[in-house]
């Protein structure tokens, strides 16, 4: 299941972050790659101790925690601090899969990566190439969103970032441990929750059919959740 969250950040918030970036703040992204991924990863990243990255990362986490579509789609239990990266001059990240378990010793944090997220911080016309390509059940999907928009996709999927042949592609990426680990179960819960929200808008507050659907939703969540 791939979910697009449009306008998580405003254009003003994106511009503020971009203006705060120091040109010399970027470091080789290979330092955070796994033993196999390092051979296919060519990009730049901001260090986790970078003050701009810390501040803006916390702002993104706050936005995610309050966004109804993100909450419904992810059922997030833990979220990895956002990582900021930059692709330019042919930078790319070849086909790879994300690590199943991710550890952040300084924060005492370990998460199981159920969902991956890419938040675009460059407009599509600022660069050529740089598509996020996610291999799904029915073929590869290419994603290139407006600045401020985010895509969620299963961490279990193979994916890549196509080479950037002009300009700069700046993004924030993060990983989510969901309360519901199973992708199919989480997708069913998302569809049911979205239907409940749509039906609730046009019904009385004590509508018995809506109450019954909410009852089913929470009992399925109770069955599948791992907390």
N, C-alpha and C positions, 0 to 999 in steps of 0.2 A: 504494500500500500504506500503510495506516494501522495503527500499532502502539501499543497502550497499555501503559505500564510502570507497574504499580500499586506504590504505596508505595516510590518511589525514596527519599523522605525519610520519617522517622518523624514522628509528630505532635509529638513533643518538639522535633525539629529545626526544624520549621515554626514552632512557637510561639516558639522562641528567636530566630529571624530576625525575626518580626513584632514582638517586644518590643524588638528592637534598633533598629528604624526610628525615625528622628527625624521628627516631623510636618512639619518644614520642609525635609526633604531632597529632596522631589519637585520636578521641574522640568518644563516643557512638553515633551512628547514630540515635538512637531512639528519640533524642532531636528534630529532624526535621520532625518526622512522624506525620501524622494526628491522630485523636482520635481512628480510627479503624485500621489504618495501623500499629500503634505502637505495636499491639499484634502479628504481623507477621514479623516485621522487626528486624533483628539481624545482624548489620554490624558496621563498623567504618567509620568516615568521618573526613576530614580536615575542620576546621572552616573557615568561609568566610573571616575572618581577617588574616588567615595564609598567610605570604608573598609569600611562594612558590606557594600556590594555586592561589593567586591573579595574580602573574606574569605569571604563566603557563596558567591560565584561559584566560587572555587577549591575549596570543599568539594563543590559540585555536580559540577564537572569530575572530581574524584577519585571520586565515586560512580559517574559514568557510565563511567569507564574500567575499573571493577571489576564492572560489571553485565553478566552473561552475555547477557541478552536484548537490551540496547542494543548490545553489541559485535556480536552475530549479525545484528541488523537493520540496523545502520548501516555496519559495516565502516569505522568512522571513521578518516580520515587526519588531519584537522584539525577543531578545534571552536572556534567563536567564543566569546569570553568572555560568559557569561550577562548578559543585560540585564533589569533588573527594572522592571516597569511597573504602573501602577495606573489602573483605570477607575472613575469615579464621576460622579454628577450628569449622567447621560446620555452619558458618555464612550463612544466607540466607535471602530472602525477599519473603514471601509467596504471593499468588495471591492477587492483589490489582489493583486499578485504580488510576491514577494521579489526583490531584485536578484540577478542571476546571479553577479556578482563583488562581493565585499565586502572593503574595505581598511581596515586598522587601522594607520595610519602609525607611531604611537608604539611599536607592538610589532613592526613590520616584517612584519606578517601580512596575507596576501591569501588568501581562500578562495573556492572555487566552491561556491555553496549548492546542495547536492543534497537535503538533508533539513532541515526546520524542526522545532523542538521547542518545546512549551509545557508548562511545569511549573507546575501550579496550587498557589497558596499561600494561597488562601481556600477555605473550605468552601462547597459549593453553596448551603446555606441562608443564607449571609451576604450574598447579593446576588441580585437579580432581573435577568434578562437576562444579557448577557455571554457567551453561548455562542460558542465558536469554531466557525465554519461553514466547512467545507472542501468544495469542489466536486470530486467524484471522477467517474470514468467512468460510474457508475450513479446519479448524483445527489448532492445536497448532504448532508453528514453533520454533525450537530451534536454538539459535544463539550463536556461540562461535568463535570470530574472532581473527586474528593475531593482535599483539600489533601495534597500530597506525591506525587501521581501525575502522570505525564507522558504526552503523546501525541507521536508522531513521524509526520510526513506529508511528502510530496514538496514541496520548495520551488517546484517548477514549477506547483503547483496554485494556482488562484484561491481566496482565503480572506478571511474577515472576522471581526471581533469585533462581535457585536450590542450595541446600546446597553445600558448598565447603568442601570436605572431605580431601584434601591434598593441601598444598601450600597456596599461596595467589592470590586472584583475585583482581587486582586494576583497576579501571575504572574511567572515568569522565562522568558525566551525565548532560544533560541540557534539556531545554524545549523551544519550539519555538512557538511564535504567528505568524501565517501566514497572509498575506494580503488576502488570500482566506480561509475562515474558513471551508467551506464544503469539506469533504474528497474526495467525488466523483468528484467534480468539479476540485479540485486541481490535482487529478490523471489524469483526462482528459487533463488538461493543460500541465502536465508534459509529457505525451505521445506525444502530439502535438509538444511541444518544442523540444523533442529529435528527432522526425522525421524531423523537420525543420533543425536542426543542421546537421543531417546526409545527407539530400538532398543538403544543401547549399555547402557542401564540393566538390561536383562534378558538380556544375552548375555555369553558368556565374553570375556575380554580379548583373546583371539587369534581371535575369530570372523571367518572369512574374508569373509562377506557384508558385515559392518560395515566391514572393512578396504577392501573394494572400493568401497563408497560413499564412504568418506573419500578414497580415491584419486580418484574422480570429482570430488568437491567441490573438492579442491585444484587439480586440473587445469583445471576451469572457472574457478576464482578466478585462476589463473595466466593464463588466456586473456583474462579481462575486466578485471583490475586495471590501474590506471594509477598507478604510483608511481615 
